[in-house]
Amino acid sequence: MLAENLENWAQQERQEGEKLGIVKGEKLCVEKTARNLLKLGGLSDELIAEATGLALDEVAKLRIDYVEWKYAE
C-alpha cells in the first residue's frame, strides 16, 4: 500500500512538472515572438500584445529590454 501510494505520488509530481515545463516553454516562445516583432519595428505595443496574447505591460517591458540591449552594443 505504501509503495503504491509513493508511486502514485511520484507519477502525479512528474505530470505536474511536465505541465509546468510546457507552460514555461510556451511563455518563452510567445516572448521570443514578441521580441522578433519588436526587432522588425513599426508595430505598436498594442498590436504586438494582440498578436501574441501577452499583456500590454509585458510587451512594454520587453520593448524596454530590447531598447536597452540595442543601445548597449
Jmol script that loads the backbone (N, CA, C; Angstrom):
load data "model"
ATOM      1  N   MET A   1       0.826  -1.203   0.000  1.00  0.00           N
ATOM      2  CA  MET A   1       0.000   0.000   0.000  1.00  0.00           C
ATOM      3  C   MET A   1       0.861   1.254   0.000  1.00  0.00           C
ATOM      4  N   LEU A   2       1.864   1.289   0.858  1.00  0.00           N
ATOM      5  CA  LEU A   2       2.744   2.452   0.925  1.00  0.00           C
ATOM      6  C   LEU A   2       3.506   2.641  -0.382  1.00  0.00           C
ATOM      7  N   ALA A   3       3.999   1.551  -0.935  1.00  0.00           N
ATOM      8  CA  ALA A   3       4.738   1.630  -2.203  1.00  0.00           C
ATOM      9  C   ALA A   3       3.833   2.133  -3.317  1.00  0.00           C
ATOM     10  N   GLU A   4       2.597   1.681  -3.326  1.00  0.00           N
ATOM     11  CA  GLU A   4       1.637   2.122  -4.341  1.00  0.00           C
ATOM     12  C   GLU A   4       1.338   3.611  -4.183  1.00  0.00           C
ATOM     13  N   ASN A   5       1.159   4.061  -2.950  1.00  0.00           N
ATOM     14  CA  ASN A   5       0.912   5.482  -2.694  1.00  0.00           C
ATOM     15  C   ASN A   5       2.098   6.333  -3.130  1.00  0.00           C
ATOM     16  N   LEU A   6       3.302   5.848  -2.839  1.00  0.00           N
ATOM     17  CA  LEU A   6       4.502   6.584  -3.256  1.00  0.00           C
ATOM     18  C   LEU A   6       4.606   6.654  -4.768  1.00  0.00           C
ATOM     19  N   GLU A   7       4.297   5.565  -5.443  1.00  0.00           N
ATOM     20  CA  GLU A   7       4.347   5.545  -6.910  1.00  0.00           C
ATOM     21  C   GLU A   7       3.316   6.508  -7.494  1.00  0.00           C
ATOM     22  N   ASN A   8       2.110   6.512  -6.933  1.00  0.00           N
ATOM     23  CA  ASN A   8       1.068   7.440  -7.394  1.00  0.00           C
ATOM     24  C   ASN A   8       1.499   8.886  -7.173  1.00  0.00           C
ATOM     25  N   TRP A   9       2.071   9.147  -6.014  1.00  0.00           N
ATOM     26  CA  TRP A   9       2.542  10.500  -5.710  1.00  0.00           C
ATOM     27  C   TRP A   9       3.635  10.918  -6.691  1.00  0.00           C
ATOM     28  N   ALA A  10       4.590  10.016  -6.943  1.00  0.00           N
ATOM     29  CA  ALA A  10       5.690  10.323  -7.860  1.00  0.00           C
ATOM     30  C   ALA A  10       5.159  10.582  -9.264  1.00  0.00           C
ATOM     31  N   GLN A  11       4.189   9.796  -9.697  1.00  0.00           N
ATOM     32  CA  GLN A  11       3.610   9.985 -11.024  1.00  0.00           C
ATOM     33  C   GLN A  11       2.905  11.338 -11.116  1.00  0.00           C
ATOM     34  N   GLN A  12       2.162  11.701 -10.083  1.00  0.00           N
ATOM     35  CA  GLN A  12       1.475  12.998 -10.076  1.00  0.00           C
ATOM     36  C   GLN A  12       2.479  14.145 -10.117  1.00  0.00           C
ATOM     37  N   GLU A  13       3.557  14.021  -9.382  1.00  0.00           N
ATOM     38  CA  GLU A  13       4.590  15.060  -9.374  1.00  0.00           C
ATOM     39  C   GLU A  13       5.242  15.193 -10.750  1.00  0.00           C
ATOM     40  N   ARG A  14       5.516  14.067 -11.411  1.00  0.00           N
ATOM     41  CA  ARG A  14       6.092  14.106 -12.760  1.00  0.00           C
ATOM     42  C   ARG A  14       5.148  14.800 -13.731  1.00  0.00           C
ATOM     43  N   GLN A  15       3.872  14.440 -13.657  1.00  0.00           N
ATOM     44  CA  GLN A  15       2.886  15.045 -14.547  1.00  0.00           C
ATOM     45  C   GLN A  15       2.783  16.546 -14.311  1.00  0.00           C
ATOM     46  N   GLU A  16       2.790  16.943 -13.055  1.00  0.00           N
ATOM     47  CA  GLU A  16       2.729  18.373 -12.733  1.00  0.00           C
ATOM     48  C   GLU A  16       3.967  19.092 -13.252  1.00  0.00           C
ATOM     49  N   GLY A  17       5.125  18.467 -13.098  1.00  0.00           N
ATOM     50  CA  GLY A  17       6.363  19.049 -13.605  1.00  0.00           C
ATOM     51  C   GLY A  17       6.346  19.192 -15.116  1.00  0.00           C
ATOM     52  N   GLU A  18       5.822  18.186 -15.803  1.00  0.00           N
ATOM     53  CA  GLU A  18       5.718  18.256 -17.261  1.00  0.00           C
ATOM     54  C   GLU A  18       4.800  19.399 -17.680  1.00  0.00           C
ATOM     55  N   LYS A  19       3.664  19.530 -17.011  1.00  0.00           N
ATOM     56  CA  LYS A  19       2.724  20.606 -17.336  1.00  0.00           C
ATOM     57  C   LYS A  19       3.368  21.973 -17.129  1.00  0.00           C
ATOM     58  N   LEU A  20       4.078  22.121 -16.008  1.00  0.00           N
ATOM     59  CA  LEU A  20       4.742  23.399 -15.740  1.00  0.00           C
ATOM     60  C   LEU A  20       5.801  23.685 -16.794  1.00  0.00           C
ATOM     61  N   GLY A  21       6.520  22.659 -17.217  1.00  0.00           N
ATOM     62  CA  GLY A  21       7.536  22.827 -18.251  1.00  0.00           C
ATOM     63  C   GLY A  21       6.931  23.253 -19.575  1.00  0.00           C
ATOM     64  N   ILE A  22       5.803  22.678 -19.922  1.00  0.00           N
ATOM     65  CA  ILE A  22       5.125  23.040 -21.164  1.00  0.00           C
ATOM     66  C   ILE A  22       4.657  24.489 -21.104  1.00  0.00           C
ATOM     67  N   VAL A  23       4.058  24.874 -19.994  1.00  0.00           N
ATOM     68  CA  VAL A  23       3.577  26.257 -19.837  1.00  0.00           C
ATOM     69  C   VAL A  23       4.742  27.235 -19.938  1.00  0.00           C
ATOM     70  N   LYS A  24       5.850  26.915 -19.268  1.00  0.00           N
ATOM     71  CA  LYS A  24       7.017  27.794 -19.311  1.00  0.00           C
ATOM     72  C   LYS A  24       7.577  27.879 -20.731  1.00  0.00           C
ATOM     73  N   GLY A  25       7.631  26.757 -21.425  1.00  0.00           N
ATOM     74  CA  GLY A  25       8.122  26.745 -22.799  1.00  0.00           C
ATOM     75  C   GLY A  25       7.246  27.564 -23.733  1.00  0.00           C
ATOM     76  N   GLU A  26       5.942  27.451 -23.569  1.00  0.00           N
ATOM     77  CA  GLU A  26       5.017  28.237 -24.387  1.00  0.00           C
ATOM     78  C   GLU A  26       5.204  29.727 -24.125  1.00  0.00           C
ATOM     79  N   LYS A  27       5.379  30.094 -22.862  1.00  0.00           N
ATOM     80  CA  LYS A  27       5.577  31.505 -22.496  1.00  0.00           C
ATOM     81  C   LYS A  27       6.857  32.038 -23.136  1.00  0.00           C
ATOM     82  N   LEU A  28       7.928  31.246 -23.075  1.00  0.00           N
ATOM     83  CA  LEU A  28       9.192  31.669 -23.685  1.00  0.00           C
ATOM     84  C   LEU A  28       9.049  31.836 -25.191  1.00  0.00           C
ATOM     85  N   CYS A  29       8.294  30.955 -25.820  1.00  0.00           N
ATOM     86  CA  CYS A  29       8.076  31.036 -27.265  1.00  0.00           C
ATOM     87  C   CYS A  29       7.306  32.305 -27.628  1.00  0.00           C
ATOM     88  N   VAL A  30       6.281  32.614 -26.858  1.00  0.00           N
ATOM     89  CA  VAL A  30       5.487  33.822 -27.110  1.00  0.00           C
ATOM     90  C   VAL A  30       6.347  35.067 -26.908  1.00  0.00           C
ATOM     91  N   GLU A  31       7.168  35.072 -25.863  1.00  0.00           N
ATOM     92  CA  GLU A  31       8.045  36.218 -25.624  1.00  0.00           C
ATOM     93  C   GLU A  31       9.064  36.367 -26.757  1.00  0.00           C
ATOM     94  N   LYS A  32       9.569  35.256 -27.269  1.00  0.00           N
ATOM     95  CA  LYS A  32      10.509  35.312 -28.387  1.00  0.00           C
ATOM     96  C   LYS A  32       9.829  35.902 -29.617  1.00  0.00           C
ATOM     97  N   THR A  33       8.599  35.499 -29.867  1.00  0.00           N
ATOM     98  CA  THR A  33       7.843  36.053 -30.990  1.00  0.00           C
ATOM     99  C   THR A  33       7.658  37.554 -30.815  1.00  0.00           C
ATOM    100  N   ALA A  34       7.329  37.987 -29.615  1.00  0.00           N
ATOM    101  CA  ALA A  34       7.153  39.417 -29.346  1.00  0.00           C
ATOM    102  C   ALA A  34       8.462  40.170 -29.570  1.00  0.00           C
ATOM    103  N   ARG A  35       9.583  39.601 -29.113  1.00  0.00           N
ATOM    104  CA  ARG A  35      10.880  40.259 -29.335  1.00  0.00           C
ATOM    105  C   ARG A  35      11.193  40.363 -30.827  1.00  0.00           C
ATOM    106  N   ASN A  36      10.869  39.319 -31.579  1.00  0.00           N
ATOM    107  CA  ASN A  36      11.091  39.370 -33.025  1.00  0.00           C
ATOM    108  C   ASN A  36      10.233  40.443 -33.682  1.00  0.00           C
ATOM    109  N   LEU A  37       8.999  40.593 -33.230  1.00  0.00           N
ATOM    110  CA  LEU A  37       8.133  41.648 -33.760  1.00  0.00           C
ATOM    111  C   LEU A  37       8.681  43.025 -33.401  1.00  0.00           C
ATOM    112  N   LEU A  38       9.232  43.162 -32.209  1.00  0.00           N
ATOM    113  CA  LEU A  38       9.841  44.432 -31.816  1.00  0.00           C
ATOM    114  C   LEU A  38      11.034  44.751 -32.712  1.00  0.00           C
ATOM    115  N   LYS A  39      11.835  43.742 -33.024  1.00  0.00           N
ATOM    116  CA  LYS A  39      13.006  43.945 -33.883  1.00  0.00           C
ATOM    117  C   LYS A  39      12.606  44.386 -35.282  1.00  0.00           C
ATOM    118  N   LEU A  40      11.475  43.895 -35.763  1.00  0.00           N
ATOM    119  CA  LEU A  40      11.011  44.296 -37.091  1.00  0.00           C
ATOM    120  C   LEU A  40      10.680  45.783 -37.132  1.00  0.00           C
ATOM    121  N   GLY A  41      10.210  46.293 -36.019  1.00  0.00           N
ATOM    122  CA  GLY A  41       9.886  47.717 -35.910  1.00  0.00           C
ATOM    123  C   GLY A  41       8.557  48.051 -36.562  1.00  0.00           C
ATOM    124  N   GLY A  42       8.065  49.226 -36.233  1.00  0.00           N
ATOM    125  CA  GLY A  42       6.851  49.735 -36.853  1.00  0.00           C
ATOM    126  C   GLY A  42       5.548  49.229 -36.249  1.00  0.00           C
ATOM    127  N   LEU A  43       5.628  48.334 -35.285  1.00  0.00           N
ATOM    128  CA  LEU A  43       4.411  47.821 -34.665  1.00  0.00           C
ATOM    129  C   LEU A  43       4.260  48.405 -33.265  1.00  0.00           C
ATOM    130  N   SER A  44       3.046  48.764 -32.932  1.00  0.00           N
ATOM    131  CA  SER A  44       2.790  49.303 -31.594  1.00  0.00           C
ATOM    132  C   SER A  44       2.770  48.171 -30.570  1.00  0.00           C
ATOM    133  N   ASP A  45       2.936  48.552 -29.323  1.00  0.00           N
ATOM    134  CA  ASP A  45       2.841  47.569 -28.246  1.00  0.00           C
ATOM    135  C   ASP A  45       1.461  46.914 -28.237  1.00  0.00           C
ATOM    136  N   GLU A  46       0.441  47.689 -28.553  1.00  0.00           N
ATOM    137  CA  GLU A  46      -0.923  47.160 -28.573  1.00  0.00           C
ATOM    138  C   GLU A  46      -1.069  46.061 -29.619  1.00  0.00           C
ATOM    139  N   LEU A  47      -0.513  46.282 -30.817  1.00  0.00           N
ATOM    140  CA  LEU A  47      -0.594  45.270 -31.867  1.00  0.00           C
ATOM    141  C   LEU A  47       0.191  44.014 -31.499  1.00  0.00           C
ATOM    142  N   ILE A  48       1.355  44.199 -30.906  1.00  0.00           N
ATOM    143  CA  ILE A  48       2.164  43.050 -30.502  1.00  0.00           C
ATOM    144  C   ILE A  48       1.450  42.270 -29.402  1.00  0.00           C
ATOM    145  N   ALA A  49       0.845  42.980 -28.467  1.00  0.00           N
ATOM    146  CA  ALA A  49       0.090  42.316 -27.398  1.00  0.00           C
ATOM    147  C   ALA A  49      -1.073  41.523 -27.986  1.00  0.00           C
ATOM    148  N   GLU A  50      -1.762  42.112 -28.934  1.00  0.00           N
ATOM    149  CA  GLU A  50      -2.891  41.421 -29.562  1.00  0.00           C
ATOM    150  C   GLU A  50      -2.424  40.195 -30.344  1.00  0.00           C
ATOM    151  N   ALA A  51      -1.316  40.328 -31.055  1.00  0.00           N
ATOM    152  CA  ALA A  51      -0.812  39.227 -31.878  1.00  0.00           C
ATOM    153  C   ALA A  51      -0.279  38.065 -31.048  1.00  0.00           C
ATOM    154  N   THR A  52       0.291  38.367 -29.895  1.00  0.00           N
ATOM    155  CA  THR A  52       0.936  37.323 -29.092  1.00  0.00           C
ATOM    156  C   THR A  52       0.100  36.840 -27.917  1.00  0.00           C
ATOM    157  N   GLY A  53      -0.861  37.646 -27.507  1.00  0.00           N
ATOM    158  CA  GLY A  53      -1.642  37.297 -26.327  1.00  0.00           C
ATOM    159  C   GLY A  53      -0.996  37.740 -25.026  1.00  0.00           C
ATOM    160  N   LEU A  54       0.137  38.431 -25.125  1.00  0.00           N
ATOM    161  CA  LEU A  54       0.788  38.962 -23.928  1.00  0.00           C
ATOM    162  C   LEU A  54       0.026  40.179 -23.426  1.00  0.00           C
ATOM    163  N   ALA A  55       0.158  40.456 -22.157  1.00  0.00           N
ATOM    164  CA  ALA A  55      -0.417  41.671 -21.590  1.00  0.00           C
ATOM    165  C   ALA A  55       0.391  42.867 -22.091  1.00  0.00           C
ATOM    166  N   LEU A  56      -0.255  43.995 -22.181  1.00  0.00           N
ATOM    167  CA  LEU A  56       0.395  45.203 -22.682  1.00  0.00           C
ATOM    168  C   LEU A  56       1.619  45.569 -21.850  1.00  0.00           C
ATOM    169  N   ASP A  57       1.533  45.416 -20.533  1.00  0.00           N
ATOM    170  CA  ASP A  57       2.687  45.751 -19.695  1.00  0.00           C
ATOM    171  C   ASP A  57       3.855  44.789 -19.921  1.00  0.00           C
ATOM    172  N   GLU A  58       3.566  43.548 -20.292  1.00  0.00           N
ATOM    173  CA  GLU A  58       4.644  42.606 -20.608  1.00  0.00           C
ATOM    174  C   GLU A  58       5.362  43.017 -21.889  1.00  0.00           C
ATOM    175  N   VAL A  59       4.596  43.454 -22.881  1.00  0.00           N
ATOM    176  CA  VAL A  59       5.192  43.911 -24.137  1.00  0.00           C
ATOM    177  C   VAL A  59       6.015  45.166 -23.891  1.00  0.00           C
ATOM    178  N   ALA A  60       5.497  46.069 -23.072  1.00  0.00           N
ATOM    179  CA  ALA A  60       6.237  47.299 -22.763  1.00  0.00           C
ATOM    180  C   ALA A  60       7.570  46.968 -22.095  1.00  0.00           C
ATOM    181  N   LYS A  61       7.578  45.993 -21.199  1.00  0.00           N
ATOM    182  CA  LYS A  61       8.825  45.592 -20.548  1.00  0.00           C
ATOM    183  C   LYS A  61       9.789  44.984 -21.563  1.00  0.00           C
ATOM    184  N   LEU A  62       9.279  44.152 -22.453  1.00  0.00           N
ATOM    185  CA  LEU A  62      10.139  43.572 -23.491  1.00  0.00           C
ATOM    186  C   LEU A  62      10.716  44.663 -24.389  1.00  0.00           C
ATOM    187  N   ARG A  63       9.904  45.704 -24.681  1.00  0.00           N
ATOM    188  CA  ARG A  63      10.394  46.808 -25.512  1.00  0.00           C
ATOM    189  C   ARG A  63      11.528  47.543 -24.793  1.00  0.00           C
ATOM    190  N   ILE A  64      11.361  47.806 -23.512  1.00  0.00           N
ATOM    191  CA  ILE A  64      12.413  48.476 -22.738  1.00  0.00           C
ATOM    192  C   ILE A  64      13.679  47.633 -22.745  1.00  0.00           C
ATOM    193  N   ASP A  65      13.528  46.332 -22.508  1.00  0.00           N
ATOM    194  CA  ASP A  65      14.686  45.433 -22.528  1.00  0.00           C
ATOM    195  C   ASP A  65      15.363  45.454 -23.894  1.00  0.00           C
ATOM    196  N   TYR A  66      14.570  45.455 -24.962  1.00  0.00           N
ATOM    197  CA  TYR A  66      15.118  45.461 -26.317  1.00  0.00           C
ATOM    198  C   TYR A  66      15.871  46.762 -26.592  1.00  0.00           C
ATOM    199  N   VAL A  67      15.292  47.881 -26.213  1.00  0.00           N
ATOM    200  CA  VAL A  67      15.943  49.178 -26.447  1.00  0.00           C
ATOM    201  C   VAL A  67      17.250  49.256 -25.669  1.00  0.00           C
ATOM    202  N   GLU A  68      17.233  48.812 -24.419  1.00  0.00           N
ATOM    203  CA  GLU A  68      18.466  48.820 -23.620  1.00  0.00           C
ATOM    204  C   GLU A  68      19.524  47.927 -24.253  1.00  0.00           C
ATOM    205  N   TRP A  69      19.120  46.765 -24.750  1.00  0.00           N
ATOM    206  CA  TRP A  69      20.058  45.841 -25.399  1.00  0.00           C
ATOM    207  C   TRP A  69      20.605  46.452 -26.694  1.00  0.00           C
ATOM    208  N   LYS A  70      19.704  47.059 -27.463  1.00  0.00           N
ATOM    209  CA  LYS A  70      20.084  47.615 -28.766  1.00  0.00           C
ATOM    210  C   LYS A  70      21.122  48.722 -28.607  1.00  0.00           C
ATOM    211  N   TYR A  71      20.943  49.571 -27.626  1.00  0.00           N
ATOM    212  CA  TYR A  71      21.852  50.702 -27.464  1.00  0.00           C
ATOM    213  C   TYR A  71      23.056  50.379 -26.589  1.00  0.00           C
ATOM    214  N   ALA A  72      23.083  49.194 -26.017  1.00  0.00           N
ATOM    215  CA  ALA A  72      24.239  48.776 -25.221  1.00  0.00           C
ATOM    216  C   ALA A  72      25.357  48.237 -26.104  1.00  0.00           C
ATOM    217  N   GLU A  73      25.015  47.909 -27.342  1.00  0.00           N
ATOM    218  CA  GLU A  73      26.019  47.331 -28.253  1.00  0.00           C
ATOM    219  C   GLU A  73      27.063  48.322 -28.657  1.00  0.00           C
TER     220      GLU A  73
END
end "model"
wireframe off; spacefill off
backbone 0.3
color backbone group
